[in-house]
């Protein structure tokens, strides 16, 4: 049995996507695959009790047979963090190892899913370094390529982790960086005993967010067109400028969600009449009858939220690019990207895996 730990230096690098893509391809190639998320952070009530929402979704998506309580044995909550600060929890590593033994039984490979980043759960004795040793796991990092910044981090982590750090998958890659990766980075990292197993491009669909997600995330009140909440938003504009300048931006970015003060009816009307996907009205200020009527005619949802425009824009920025675990369009598209962009031949060789006869799809 082989354990493959998928982690990252930073949050929101794309570990969920890579994890799902890996499980999908490994299963198609004929391997008996286990999935393990040692630490979760988003409590979710399911039929079998409290678990992590992301772990539950992947467990359900791939119809995995292992009990969800063993797939994700520890969910960290603010209360548990405070409890651990007061008196360190004991037996946590034993609990993780026991659950992993159940999941890994009679499997060819277990994909171990890091939730936040490599340092997560360090206060519980479950940092990435601890998990690599505890589970005897090969490690692959999922990173956004940012020149020497992420390379330096990877080199330092290689010093800490050693041979278990096999390599990296670059995600959300700018087209301008591909030549540099192919010409210089791959060869350089291979000299450091690290592989580049592939890179995924920046993708507009994967960066999109459902209007419904925005409404939920922002705690918004929907004032018009609640039947259009399934629309996808791929870009955002902040309507804090003069109308003539805003019109120019709106023409260049049709289909954007517009974040604008609830008192800026001039900007609101321009956005509605020029194809905005939705309006996010800040300051808890409700639209007037004219704005509401035009929004309904044009099919533009109006979301009223608390907070000033700048604060709301920062909150929106935090959710953009995260893979919605409820959107099948994005999941299927993301899994296809992983299938196309990763070198599974190289990955299998590094892991010492050989697909069963008749299942080789390299």
Buried (B, 14 or more C-beta within 10 A) or exposed (E): EBBBBBBBBBEBBBBBBBBBBBBBBBEEBBBBBBBBBBBBBBEBEBEEEBBBBBBBBBBEBBEBEBBBBBBBBBBBEEEBEEEBEEEEEEEBBEBBBEBBEBBBEEBBBBBBBBBBBBEBBEBBBBBBBBBBEBBEBBBBBBBBBBEEEBBEBBBEBBEEBEEBBBBBBBBBBEEEBBEEBEEEBBEEBEEEEBBBBBBBBBBEEBBBBBBBBBBEBBEBBBBBBEEBBEBBBBBBBBBBBEEEEBBEBBEEBEBBBBBBBBEBBEBBBBBBBBBBBBBBBBBEBEBEEEBBEBBBEBBBBBBBBEBEBEEBBEBBEEBBBBBBBEBEEBBEBBBEBBBEBBBBEBBBEBBEBEBEEEEEEE
